[in-house]
Amino acid sequence: MKKLLTIAAACLLSFTMTACSSNNEGGQSAAPQNKLEEIQQKGKLVMAVSPDFPPFEFIDNTKSGIDQYVGADIELGKYIAEQLGVDFEIKAMDFTAVLSSVDLGNADIAISGFGWREDREESFELSHGFNKDGEASCHGFLIKKADAAKYTTLADLANATIAAQVSSLQEGYTKEQLPDAKLQQVTSLDIGVMSLETGKVDALACTCDLAKGYASANEDLVKADAEFDITYDSEHDGNVAAVQKGQTELLAKINEIIDEVNEKGLYDEWNTAAKATAKELGIKFED
């Protein structure tokens, strides 16, 4: 299989993009009283992301530097920085490190395909939801095409070996809805796909949209008919951004920007463009 998505060592480097010109001109500023003031004083928003989740965040191997990181979440991060009047920096890392980087103060915001979870809300300030289309609430499995008839219902996977990304929603769903399944935690979705291809696991738990994308890039894989049983929750619909607990000033500003993004339909536009980019790389998400 042609390798389309990878988190190379270069991903662990930071790259800076100018969202708009900085306005720090002379004079000394008072010490920042909160994270929002800190971002404004340093003139930069640092976003933590795991770029292995198309079309939200992934790598375009035809580009370099910050430009290699593409996707709807990347565009959202750029837009937030632009609205704050600061530069934009990406810190790329494994998914398991994204939230902790915010908690430790190494990044200002985490946007990486996160859905709302109660434990996340207890530890972080979570934004209003975005990306509220149906696929954001659909979670299922990537399987081998040869097993398509074998795994048509959730019950068919009751005793299967299932890979899921550590700390992901799908890991939680697997534990809750398939308690007898053999769960294999993986640090990246790429590793999960490789485990599936080599027969180490029977399925990779992921979003339905992502399963379609990976299947489009590999004729031996397919999205399973089986899906997790997800109760629609209008209060926590879509994906969220995360900032440090207690940083309510920053959260309020981010929520204001996300509300504008939702009202103008900007995320849908970015998502459509990201899918087009992914298609150029051999990944498509259509049925």
Secondary structure by P-SEA (a helix, b strand, c coil): ccccccccccccbbbbbcccccccccccccccccaaaaaaaacbbbbbbbccccccbbbccccccccccccaaaaaaaaaaaaacbbbbbbbccccaaaaaaaacccccccccccccaaaaacccccccccccccccbbbbbbbccccccccccccccccbbbbccccaaaaaaaacccccbbbbbccaaaaaaaaaacccccccccaaaaaaaaaacccbbbbccccccccccccccccccccccaaaaaaaaaaaaaaaaaaaaaaaaaaaaaaaaaaacccccc
